[in-house]
Amino acid sequence: MKPRLPSLAVSLLVVLALLPATVGSANAAPASTPAPALVPQPSSEHALPGQSVSLDRSSRILVPQGSHDAVSAANYLAQVLRPSTGFALPVTIGFPRRDDITFDQWGAASLGNEGYTLDVTRGGVRISAHASAGLFYGVQTFRQLLPAGVEKRSKQAGPWTIGGVRISDTPRFAWRGAMLDVARHFFDVGQVETYLDELSMYKINVLHLHLSDNDGWRIDINGWPRLARYGGSTDASRGPGGFYTQAQYGEIVKFAAARHITIVPEIDAPGHVTAAQASYAQLNCDGVAPPLLNPGYSSLCVRSEVTYQFLDDVIGQLAAMTPGKYLHIGGDEALTTSAADYTYFVDRLQAIVHAHGKELIGWHQIEAADLTSGPVAQYWGTAGSADDVALAQQAKARGNKIVMSPADKSYLDMKYDAQTPIGQDWAGYNSVSDAYDWDPATFVPGIGESDIDGVEAPLWTDVFPTISDVDYMTFPRLPGIAEIGWSPESTHTWTGYRTRLAAQAPRWDALGLTYYRSPEVPWPAAA
Ligand code: TNX
């Protein structure tokens, strides 16, 4: 319970709250609060000892008049804070008081669209940015300044006190991605939305959805109804599968956009296509549809025009449903397609993607074809694999940017260690420190910071049927990839990171999130 103060004392505190920070420590902070443990680490963060803010039942969330972006960020924050604090937290216009959270859009343009400042001073909390994404990221950082109980969905005791701090933050890379394979095992709209919420806490801004593979086709395509209805009717565990209607896909896109996450849909081709070929005999060179879940490598019929009519329909519909610039065309493991056919195929597909007003991204093998300078190559090689490195250098030579997803660092389907009960190990084990302790700008010889758009952590689900498997493999590694994508390289130390990561666990506990308690991380005792 907060003691009631006599009104003279209240007036004095209000006056002090409005004075500059240099006035001294007459306004002593309540019980000392621990230094913030933020992931990703902001580019600049300074504690303001002796200052603090306590949210209470009179706190408000203030927005400037007429700012739609500030209202969205404010409403998002209110949704997080209201259930656990029990406070009304009205989103309104007004003169800031010391227990208010104030949004403004006067932030420095030099911090970019995703940059923001966050000040917790004796005058209150202020989140400032010049664009909508920055305000949203300010909210995500602010969440982590509050006690972990704020993440609970029922009323908690508080107090909701935050130590004084000045943060100025902007990301290192533009592309901070995660990938979810919904083809090997299907995850429904609600599960994908929960995953998006989890990703957004760490300022991830791309969710790449692997929508088709040998084991399943997961997006309804008009004119090709059997793709989803038959091709999506099972999964890698011979379960019932599933697919998204176009309306459901649109819902995911919208939900993601509200969290400043762009959906990048992938249709994998020319390989990884058994589900499509099982659905339509004309997609096979011999005109015979294989059974669903037919083992082995597959390839579309590269010299048949039906293949390109099919791809034009699929790409055209995906382009219309996807506001983002990029469509992912796969291009990996086309092991039954000849080199000449592969080049011919990727060239034709590139033209189709461009004709529908989009740019393509593909697994780095697409660099074997004749690309223009626009596409992006997603590097999934391991350290020192010469063929992969040569293709990355080819990407650079033709001006294609690279998204770094090295399998021996960022693959979330690899086991953590030999004891991990589920997962793969073809790229070795990816411990929590392996996933964090690498630099995308030095990983591939000859590929530097300016050649890279960013990083992405793929979660292949060949062997993961449930969403709690997905969470267990994602957490705690994904925050490390997110930090590599966001934070300046100068802040990168495993010893500092592991302590900040440990402080995330009570938040995951509060959210009911499944994660792996790696022995590498000094977790606080479980609540
Ligand atoms: C390789 S990585 C694949 C995927 C598998 C993954 C399993 C890539 C582009 N292709 O099809 O799911 O390994 O770890």
Residues whose N, C-alpha, C, O or C-beta is under 5 A from the ligand:
A	BS01	TNX	D332 W363 W380 D413 Q424 W460 D462
